[in-house]
Amino acid sequence: MKKNIDKLLGLPALITAAVLWGTMGLFRRYIMLPSGMLAFARGVLGALFLLLLYLVRRVHPDFAAIRKNGWKLLLSGLFLGLNWICLFEAYRYSISVAIVCYYMAPVFVTLVSPLLLKERLTVKKVICIVVAFAGATMVSIGGQGLQGAQFQCVIFALIAAVFYAGVTVTTKMMHELPAVDCTVSQLAVAAAFLLPYTLIFERNAEMSFDPISIIFLIIVGILHTGGAFGLYFAAVGRLPAQTAALCSYIDPVVAILLSAVWFREPMGVWGVIGTVLVIGAALVGELDLSRRRKRGEDH
């Protein structure tokens, strides 16, 4: 009975969080600000929103655990800030291509996990890596060839994926740190890094503080960051690991559908096949990991 109630409460929250993340590219297109400034605002607003949740719930961060994982939080926060800059730049060119290339992040994690996380590289994982790289190549080249704006989009998205893989690996190395404390710390570190970056590298960049940009900026910071993470943390503990893994792939599907319907971004046959290969390979890897975790918990 309790499992059914948990699923009933958790699933809508997790799906909502995934849908919100999937609409990020759409909102970015209407925010006439440099990527670094947008990422800085997202970090600040997201961290403040989650800190407000602490006050509402009358709990406080585990400062001892935060200090214990200090350098890992600093490194992962730096990676997160760089990841956002590159991803927001990629969104300016093509949301569909950006999101598919960005979903190479799990593949990069798999590649470095034997060295950094002491995880075994199985035949199944190698096949998933090859399939994902083939799919990313199809999406990148598409029907237009890898040139101009398409090339810049692919490069920014792949660099963003590398940095997100860095966030994932350093987060996996942390010990005894609650997920919410980890996220708040990473958002705060990302914002602290992005402030000088913005002041130094984007002070002469073109920007517009029009009403739409300001409203959408606040929405991205509060709803897409603080709110979505709040929903995610409220839901993920109530659901089986495989359900959570499956729901995470609502994000790219929503992003790709929006880019096709709202912005009329063409993908072509090769782009569609490549998208299926990348997301399919990443999903197989996620579900395999979830099953192994479940077996570990059962034993």
N, C-alpha and C positions, 0 to 999 in steps of 0.2 A: 504493500500500500504506500509506504513512505517513498519507495523508488519511483512509483508512478507519479506521486505528487511532485517529487524533485524534478522529474522529467518534464512534467506539465509546466512548472515554473521556470526551469532552466532553459529549455529549448527555445521559447520565443525570445528570451533575453539574448541568447547566443546568436540566433539568426539576425536579430536587430543589429547587434554589434557588427556582424559580418557585412550586412547590407550597408551600414553607415560607412565602413571602411571602403566598400566597393564604390561609393559615390564620391570619394575624395578627389579623384581626378577631375570630375565635372566641376566641383567647387573651385578647384585650383585655377581652372581656365578663366574664371570670372574675377579672380583676385589679382589686380594690377600692381603687384608688389614683387620684388626680387625673391628668389627661392630661399635665400638665407634669412631674410626678414620674416617671411612666412613661417619657416621652420622654427625660428626663435619665438615668435608669438605662439605657435602651437605648443612648444615646450612649456612656456610660462603659464598659459591658460590651462593646459592639461594638468600640470602639477598642482596649480592652485585649486582646481576643481576636485582633485583626489584628496588634497589636504582638507578641503571642506567636508568631504565624506568622513574623514577621521573625526572631525568635530561633531558631526551629526551622530555618528555611531559611538562617540565618546571613547575612542580608542586612541592609542598613540603608536608611532613607529617603534620597531625594535632597534633602538640605537646601537645596542651592543652587536647585533648581527650586521647592521650597516657598516660599523667600524671594522668588523672582522673581514668583510668583503670589500673593503674600501677601494683598493687599486682596481679590482675587477669592475666595480661600479663606475669608476672614473673612465676606464677604457671602454666599457660598453656604452656609456653615455656619449663619449666622443664619437664612437662608431654610429650611434643612433642619429646624432646631429648631422654627420656627413652623409648618412643614408638618406635623410629627409631632403637635404639640399639637392642631391643627385636625382632622387625620384621626382621631386617637384619640377626640376628642369626637364626631365624626360616627358612628364605629363604635358608640357607645353607643345610638344611636337605630335605625339600620338598616344592616346590613353591605352588603346588595345595593345599596341606593340610594347609599350612601356610595362604594362602589367604582366604580360606573358614573359618577357625577358627578366622581369623582377622576380618571377617565381622560379628562377634558376637558383635562388638562395639556398633551398634545401639540398640541391645538388652540390653546391660549394661546401656546405656543412658536411655532407657525406664524404667528400674528397679529403677534407682535413681531419675528420674525426678519428681515423686510425692513429694519426700522429699526436693530436692534441687531447683527444678524449679517450684514447685507448679502446676504441670500438672497432670490431672486426668488419672488414670490407668483404661482404659476401658476393657471390656470383649474381644474385638477384639485385643487389645494390649497383653493381657494375653495369648490368643491363639497363637499369633505370637511368643511370648517368648517361649512357650512350644514347638512349631514346630521347632524353631531355635535351641533350646537346643537338641532336638531329632536329627536334621540334623547334628549338630556339633559332636554329639556322634557317629553317623554312619561314618562320614568322619574320625574322630580320630581313631576309631578302625579299619575300613576298613576290608581288608581281611587278614591283617598281625598281628592284635592284637596290643594293645597299649603297646609297649615295645621299648627299645633301642632308636634309632634315631627318630622313629615315636613319641615316648613319649616326647622327648626333643622338637621336632618341635611344637607339640600341646601346650606344656606348654609355650614356648616362644611366640607363636602366640596369645594365650589367654591373657597373661600378656600385650602384645602389644595392644590388643584390649581394655583392661581395661584402659591403659594409654591414648589411643586415645579417649575413652569415657570421660576421664578426660579433655582432650583438648576441646572436643565438649561442655561439660557442662559449663566449665569456659568461653568459648567463648560466649555461649548463655547468660551468666550473664553480659556481657559487654554492655555498652550503648554509643550511639552516636560516635562510632569509625568506620571509613571507613574500608572496608574489606582488602584493600591492606596494609593500615597502621598496621592493626592487624597482618597480615601474616608476614610482614617484621619484626615487633617487636618480634613475636614468634620465627622466624628463628634466629634472633640475640641472643635472650635469650637462645635458645637451644644450639647454638654454644658456647656461653659463659660458659654454664654449662658443655658441653661436652669436652672442652679443658682441664680443670683439671682432669676430669674423665679419659680421654685418657692418660694423662701424669702419673697419679697415677696407674691405673689398667691395662694399656696395653703397658707399656714401654718395657716389656720383651716378648710381644706376637710375634708370627711368622708373618712376613709380607714380601711382595715382591713389590718393586717399579719398576716392569717391565713395558715396554711401554704400553701393553694392559691394565694393572691395572690403570695407570695414565690417559690414554685416556678415558677409561670408567668412571673413577672417575670424570673427568671434564664434561663428558656428563651427568652423573647423577646429578651433582651439578647445571649445567647451564640449560640443556634441560629439565630434568625430574622434576626439582624443580622450578627454576626461570622462565624458558620458559613455563612450563605447568601451573603454577599459573598465569602467565601473560595472557595466552590464556583463562584460566578459568574465570578470572575477566573480561576480554573483552567480553566474551560470555554470562555469566550468567545473566547479567542485560538485555540482549536482548531477552531472552527466557522465556516462561512460567515456573513456578516452577515445574510442573509435568514433563516437557521435560527435565529439568536439573536433576531431580531425576532419571528419566529413564536412561539418558546418564551416570550417575555415575556408573551404573552397567555394563557398557562396560569394566571397569577396571578389575573386577574379572574374567569375561568371557575370556578376552584376556590372562590374567595370567594363567588361567587353561589350555586353548588351547595350549599356548606356552610350558607349562610344559609337556603336553602330547606329543606334536609333536617334540619339540626340545630336551628334556631331557628324553623322554620315561618314564615318571613317571606314574605308573599304579594307577588307582583309584578303579576299580572294580564296581560292580553293586551297592553295599551299598554306596560307595563313591559318585557315580553319584546321587543317590537318596538324600543323605545327602546334597550335594551341592545345588541341586534344592530347598530343604526345607529351608536351611539357607538363600540363596539369595532371594528366593521367600518371606519368612517371612519379611526380612529386606526391600524388595521392597514394599510390601503391607503397611508396616509402614511408609515408606517415602512418598508414594503417598497419604496416608490418611492425613499425616501432611501437604502436599502441598495443598490438597483440603481445609483443615481447614484454612490455611493461605489465600487462595484465597477468601474464604467466608468472612474472616475478612477484607480484602482489599476492597471487594465489598460493605461492609456495613460501 
